[in-house]
Amino acid sequence: MAGLFVPLWLVLSLVAVIIAVVVRLAFARLGGILPFPLLTYLGVGILVAGAIDLLWFDR
């Protein structure tokens, strides 16, 4: 990243937020009713960011 030090957790947190926004837009279009939408979006974002961490960085 051009000599820039960016902690991995910061990058994956940004990925989680982006994924949560995408999932929110997808659920909004489907018209689904979720009991706890904020927790659902956050959980999906963390799940995807964790999967990216495991697959990309091979831990």
C-alpha positions in Angstrom: 0.0 0.0 0.0 2.7 2.4 -1.0 4.6 2.3 2.2 1.5 3.1 4.3 1.0 1.2 7.5 -2.7 0.3 7.9 -3.6 -2.3 10.5 -5.4 -5.3 9.2 -8.3 -4.9 11.7 -8.9 -1.4 10.4 -9.1 -2.6 6.8 -11.4 -5.5 7.7 -13.6 -3.2 9.8 -14.1 -1.0 6.7 -14.9 -4.1 4.7 -17.5 -5.1 7.3 -19.2 -1.7 7.2 -19.3 -1.8 3.4 -20.8 -5.3 3.4 -23.3 -4.3 6.0 -24.5 -1.4 3.8 -24.8 -3.7 0.8 -26.8 -6.3 2.8 -29.0 -3.6 4.1 -29.8 -2.4 0.6 -30.4 -6.0 -0.5 -32.8 -6.7 2.4 -34.6 -3.3 1.8 -35.2 -4.3 -1.8 -36.5 -7.7 -0.9 -38.9 -6.1 1.7 -37.9 -8.6 4.3 -38.9 -8.0 7.9 -36.0 -8.5 10.4 -36.5 -8.6 14.1 -33.1 -6.9 14.8 -31.9 -5.3 11.6 -28.9 -3.6 12.9 -27.5 -6.7 14.5 -28.3 -8.7 11.4 -26.4 -6.3 9.1 -23.5 -6.0 11.5 -23.4 -9.8 11.9 -23.3 -10.4 8.2 -20.6 -7.8 7.7 -18.5 -9.3 10.4 -19.0 -12.8 9.0 -18.0 -11.8 5.5 -15.0 -9.8 6.8 -13.9 -12.8 8.9 -14.2 -15.1 5.9 -12.1 -12.7 3.8 -9.5 -12.6 6.5 -9.4 -16.4 6.6 -9.3 -16.9 2.8 -7.1 -13.9 1.8 -4.5 -14.0 4.6 -4.6 -17.8 5.1 -4.6 -17.9 8.8 
